[in-house]
Amino acid sequence: MLFERPEAGRRAVLLQVDLRRQDNPDQEEFAELARSAEIDVVQVENAKRDAPHPRWFIGSGKVDELKTLLAWADASLLLINHDLSPGQQRNLEQALNCRMITRTELILTIFAERARSHEGQLQVELAQLKHAQTRLVRGWTHLDRQKGGIGMRGAGEKQIELDQRMLAERVKATEQKLQDVCRRRVQSRRGRDRRGTPTVSLVGYTNAGKSTLFNAITKAEVFAENLLFATLDPTTRKIDVPGAGNVVMTDTVGFVSALPHALVQAFKATLEEVVHSDLLLHIVDAADPLRDERIEQVNGVLDEIGASEVPQLVVLNKADLLTTQQKQDCNSASLVSAVTGEGVDGLLNAIGAALGVVAPHQVRLGPEDGKNRAWLYQSGAVLSETMLTDGSVRLTVQADDKMLGQMRQRQVVIESSEACST
């Protein structure tokens, strides 16, 4: 891209550095990320340090060990489960003469391969550009070259300044495109708000089975596979929920521990759907031995994006992988299997209850009040209609407190606020 780096194949050594007095990223999760990127991890190497080495992140002895190991394993790629400074990354690549990929870069690689929609590709591009900007600071020796002469921006301008300016321009252009996408999302959300349609978003740790469950509920055909970040592009479908009527459900990108801040910022337009939801379905892999830690990690990301106050319903998925005793231990939460369909009907009822069952109301409109009649139908609130002898109509509508307030403002006559038969 902007700097010269060693070529890399698919055979890799994975390096896990445990820093004392710090929370270290999960090694198994990192190995799964590598598998999702179709990288063949031929060897796992561990190291312990009190603090990162200022030059290589690891010590000189471990550098020598890695040289030998890479040659023995015929690997041209080193994966390290941390984020290094640009200088440390450059020095380590030069010392080992192999390409090195950090945790953030591996996640960015997966995102770039999986994004299919125009919006998803823009979001990944923005994250990559912002990450590249951090690599230009004391990152690569060739950027110290001076350029001058006819046709240049100015005599003596450094290559790093040209690259920084080019990146800044691309970041600005990409952000503008994403702002256009965000405006369209806001318009769609306002339309749903006007119609009083509740929104439910599926969130959770990556590979918890969100997309499979989404397909089971909505009959959609979202790509679902046993890979981390199988879903990047959000998908929205309308479903009918007992007690709540029409509900808009959205499948979202999965989270991981220590999700890079650049990705959170780049996917802000998508994640805003989560923030503005009426209910979050927090999908958890019930068979994951680290499920409690995964729940905490997802809640941490929700807090970071400002969605911690949104009502949440925890759903334990993959019930088909549990024993009878394990299922009994999960009776405090919704337990489902997206694969077999077990518990899906009960989950829909739980969603209706969480959104609040809205009792039908009867309203009366005069023969001249076609505007309010059209508005109620457009809102999707009308359950039935009866024509009266004086030309007026009696409508049975399903409305929450917000919509009832809107009807009063529009001077719609509410005859009954009691539950009634349709």
N, C-alpha and C positions, 0 to 999 in steps of 0.2 A: 504494500500500500504506500506508505510514506517513508518506509525505511527498509533496509535490507536485513532479511532474517534467514536462517538456515531452512532448507526444505524439510518437509515432514511427511511421513507416511501414516499408516494406521496402527502400527505396532507401538505401544507406549509403556513406559514405566510410570506407575502412580506413586507420588511422594506425599506422605501424610506427615506433617510437622506438628507435633503437639507442643504448644507454647505454655509453659507453666503460668498460673495465675491469669489465664485467659480462657474464654469459651471458644473451643476449637470446632470447626465445621465437622459434620458427621462423615466419617470415611466411607461407610457403606452407601450413603446417599451420593457421594462423589463418584464412587464406582458405578452406580446406576446411571448417573449423568453421562459417564463415559460410554456405557453400553447404549444409551439412547442416541449418542452421537456416532454410533457404529465404530467406536475405537476399540481395538483389541488390546486390553491390558494384560501384558505378559508377566508382569512382576509388580508387587506392591512393596514399597520400601518405607520404613518408619524412621523418624528422627525426633529427638526431644531437645528443646532449648529453653533457657530462661527468657531469652529475648531474641528477636531476629538479628542476624549478623548484618551490619550496615552495608557490606559489599555484596554478599551473595544470598542473604536471608538465612542460609544454612552455613555450617562451619566448613573450613577448608578440608578437613578430613572426610566429611560427607560428600563434598564435591569430588574428591578422588575416588571414593567408593562408587559414586554414580557413573563416573566415566567408565570404570571397569564393568559395571552392571549393564549399562547401555550397550557396550560393545558385545558382551556375552549374550545378551538377549536379542541382539540385532534389532534394536529399537531406535527410531529416529525422533521420538517424541517423548517429552517429559510433562506429565500432568502434575500440578502442585495445587493442593487443596487450600490455597490462600491467595490473597491478592498482594502482589509485590510492588515496590516502587519501580518506576521506569528504569532507574539506574541498576537496581538489583536484578531486574529481568534481563537487561542487556548484558550485564557482567556474567550472569549464570549461563546464558546462551553461548556467549563467547568461550567461557571456560569448558563447557561440555560439548560445544560444536553440534548442538541439536536444537530443534524448535521446542520452546517451552510454552505451555498454555496454562494460564491461571484459572481459578474458579470462575471468575466473572467472564473471562473469554470463552470458557467452555459453554457456559449458559447462553451467551450471545451467539455462539456457533449453532447451538440447537435451535434457538429461536429463529435464526436466519434461515435454517433449513425447513422449518415447519410452517412459517408464515405463508398463508395462501391468499388472503384478501389484500386489497390495496391498503386498507387501514393498518393491518398487521405488519405489512412490509414497511410502511412508513414508520411505525413505532419502533421496529427493530433497527431500521436505518438510523433513527435519531439516537437510540441507545448506543449503537456502534460509533457514531460520530462523536458523541460526548465522551465515550471511553477513549477514543483516539486522541481527543484533545488533552487528556491527562497524560498520555504517553509522550507528548511533545515537550514536556517540561523536564529538562535534564535527561532526556530519554536516550537519544541516539547521537553518536559522535558526528555523523555526516551532516547533521543539522547545523554545525558550527561553520560550515562553508560560507564564504561571502560571495554574493553575486552583485555585479555592477555593470554599468555600460549602457549602450543604447537599447531602448525598448524595455528596460527594467523599471520597476517602481521607483527606485532611487539608488544611486551609487552606494555600494557598501551594505545594502540590505541583506540581512542574514536569511539563509534558507528556512530557518525555523519560523521567522516572521511571515514569510510567504505562505508556508504551510498552515500556520495558525490562522492567517487571514482567509485562506481558502476554506478551511474547516468551519470557521465562524460563519462564512457566507452560506455554506451548505446546511449548517445547523439552523440558521435563520429561515432558509427556504423550506426546509422540512417541517419546522415548527409551524410555519404559516399554513402549510397543507393540512397538518393535523388540527389546527384551529378551525379550519373549514369543516373537517369531519366532526369536531366537537360541537360546532353550531348545529349541524344536522341532527346529532344525537339529542341536543337540548330541545330542538323543535319536536322531535318524536316523543320525548319525555313529557313535554308540555301537553301534547295531544292526548297522551294516556292519562295525565292528571285531570284534564278537562272532562274526560269520559269517566273518571273515577275508577279506572282499571288498576287493581293492585299489581305490584311487581314483586317477583320472587327471583333471587339470584342464587345460583349454586356456587359455593366457595369451598375451598378445602385444600389440603396438601396435594401436590401433584401425584397422579396415579392412584388416587383414592377411589376412582370409579365414577367421577362426576358425569362424564360424557355418556357412559353406559347407562347410568341411572336416568339421565336426561332423555336418552333415546327411549328407554322403557316407559317413561311418563308421557312424552310428547309424540311418540311414534316418528321421531325425526331420524335422520341417518347421519348424525355427526360422527366424524372419524374417532374411533375409540380403540386403543391398543395398549398393551401392557408396557408402556414406555413413559418415562418422565416427560412432561410437557407435550403429550400427544395432541392436546388442544391449545391453540393460541388464539384463534379467531373466535370471538364470542358469537353465539347463535341464540336467537330469540324465537320463541314459539308461544302461541296463545293456547291455553288449556282451560278446561272447565273443572272447577274445584267445588266439591260439595260445601254449601253454606257460604261460598264467596263468589260464585258465578265465574265470569271470565277473569282469568289471571294471566299475566304475561310472565313467562319463565325464561331466564337467561342462563346459559352455560358460560362460565368464565375460565380464564387461564388459571392453572394451579399455582400454588405457592411452594416455596422451599425455604429451608432455614437460611437466614442471612441473605435474603433476596437482594441482589445488587440495587443500590439506590437509583442508579441510572435507569434500570428497567422499570422501577416503580414510577419514576418521573415520565419516562417515555410512554408507558401504558396508562397514563393518567386519564385520558379520554375514555378508555375502556373501563377502568376501575371506578370511574364516576358512576357507572351504572350500579355498581355495588353500593356506593355511598347513598344513592337516592332510592334504594329498594325499600319496600315495605317490610320485607322479611328476607333473612338469609338462611338458606339451607346449608349448614356446615357439614359437608360430607366427610366422614372419617372411615378409614380402612379398619374395620373391626378386628381383622386378623393381624394387624401390625402390632408387634410387641412394644413398639415405641409410640403407640397411638396417643397417650397422654401428652408426650412431648410434642407430637405433631399438632395437637390441638392448641397448645400454648404458642407454637411457632406461627400458626395461621392467625391466631388472635393478635399476635404481635404485628403482623403485616396489616391486619384490619385496623389496628390502632394507628399505624403509620399513615394510612390513607384516609383516616377520619371516619371510619365505618364502625367504630367500636360501640356506638350507641344504637345501631340498627338492631331491632329484635332478631334473635337467632334461634333456630331450631337445629339441635345436633342430631344428625342421622348417621347411624352406624351401618355401613354398607358391607357387602361380602359376607352376609350371614351364612351362605352356603359353605364357607370355609371354616365355620365354627362347630365345636362339639355341642351336644345338648346342654351340658353344664355351662359352657361359655355363653350360650344364648340366654340361659336363665340369669346369668350375672349381668346381662345387658338390658334388663327390663326397665331401667330408668330412662332409656332413650328410645327413639324410633329405630327399630332394627329391620333392615331390608336386605334383599339380594337383588341387585339390578339384573343379574344373569338369569335367575329362575323366576323373578317376579314376586317372590315372597315379601309380604309386608308393604307392597307398593300402594294397594288400596287404603290400607290403614294410614300410610304416610299422607295421602291426599286428604283424608279426613283431618289429620293433625295439622296440615297446612291451613285448611279452612278454619279450624279452631283457633290457630295462632293469629290468623288475619282478623278473626272476629266474625262470628256468624251474624249476618245482617238480616233482621226480620223484615219480611215484605211489608210495604205500606200501600194504602190506597189513596190515590189523589184524583181530583176531579178538575177537568178542563172544560171551559166553555167552548161552544162551536167556533168562536172566532179566534181561539188561542192555538192556532196551528203551529206557531213559532216554538212554544214550550213543548208541544207534543213532539215536534221534530227533534228538539234538543234532547228530550228524554230517550227517544229511540236511538239517536246518535250516540248517546252515552252508554248504550247497552244495558240500561236499567230496567226496561219494560219486560215484565213477565207475562202479562195478559192485558187485554183491552175489552171493555164492554160498552156498547153504544146505548145511551139512555134515550128515553122518549122525547126529551126536550132538545135533543141535538147535541148535548154535551157528552163527554166520554169519561168513563171511570177507568183509570189505569192502575194495575197492581205493579208496583216497582220495588226493586231491591236497592236500597240506598243507605250508605253509612251516614254518620253525623255530618261529615263535610258536605255531602251532596244534599242532605236535608237542609242545611244552612243555605246552600245555593238555591234550592227550590223556594225557600221562604223569601229570599232576596228577589226572586223573579215573580213573587206573589202567586205561586202555585198553591191551590187549596189542598191541604193535607187532611183528608177525612178521618183517617185512622192510622194510629201508630202501633197498633196491635198486630201480632202475627196473624196472618190470614191464609186461607187455603187458596191455591192457584188452580 
